[in-house]
Amino acid sequence: MSTIRVLVGTKKGAFILTSDGKRENWNVSGPHFAGWEIYHVKGSPADPNRIYASQTSSWFGQIIQRSDDGGKTWNTPGSSPEELKSQEGFSKGESNKFVYAGEAGTHKWYDGTQHPWEFKRVWHLEPSLTDPDTAFAGVEDAAIFKTTDGGKTWRELPGLRGAKGHLWQPGAGGMAVHTIILDGKNADRIYLAISAAGVFRSDDGGKSWKPINRGLKSPYELPDPDAEVGHCVHRIAMHPSRPDVLFMQKHWDVMRTDNAGEQWREISGNLPSDFGFPIEVHAHEPETIFVVPIKSDSEHYPPEGKLRVYRSKTGGDEWQPLTKGLPQKDCYVNVLREAMAVDSLEPCGVYFGTTGGQVYASANGGDSWNAIVRDLPAVLSVETQILR
């Protein structure tokens, strides 16, 4: 029988939840890196024992962690323990250096002036589909980096910032590459999303990029209806079998494209609110998608205090609330952009974590839910691995 791992990043450490294919009983390992913000933890599709983690602190800085045994032990790639910290306690080592290529330049700041590009943290780690030593990192201030030596060294793919980067402007949560999607049918194609700049696509392995935001509307933030960049995209998702079809949860609006981002259309339909953060696609049904509506951009909690996942089996427009096992009164948690994932078992499992520290799971495609762990720190990210 298969084993499943759920990798959870939180505000105060990482946790690894494991179960067999029935997904009824769960073991909890952690916290790993207790007290540190773990923005993202993700395993390699090419080697499930290879897991990358982004460990960060506003005081001590950014540290890349790697496990080669499924999360039992961790190391900072290429550095001995003695090399990891300076005398002042700050992180060192080549694996923790994210240096923008060339003259970094400037981008638009909150007040509309130009501001120097400054590295802050790694938001997202995306391992290669075929090589465990290759991975991409999405960082704040928004840029994409790549490693080909298992995280020992990172180099920027600067063509991204060449896609009108001087016009990108941070939103309330900063300006970061928070989503990276690799096309399994075309090794040269990469999608990524930036808050608050939009969605971008590369068709040459990351050398060059183009904005793909046509059809997005942001009337309050961007009075220009034809603006190429500047849209606050919260998350994008893709089914591996259909790499030209993408789904998006925007600051407001749920969207889809059927032509690799050349044109987007709204599919919010009958949702109680089209504001939210995560969006996911069912592992076996490319037209089945999941979102978690949040009341508004100023009130980050479920409408009416009822925690509901909404599912569309028609690729959008028609949505069904999924409530069985979820609190339907006095619930005021949020579900962040990277805090939802699916597994590839049959039936498909769906998972999400909340800012209240619960991780909910459905082993039947969303029909019913239960909390597989409670009282964790606020959940920042959720990912899954299937071990055959």
Disulfide bonds with the S-S distance in Angstrom:
none
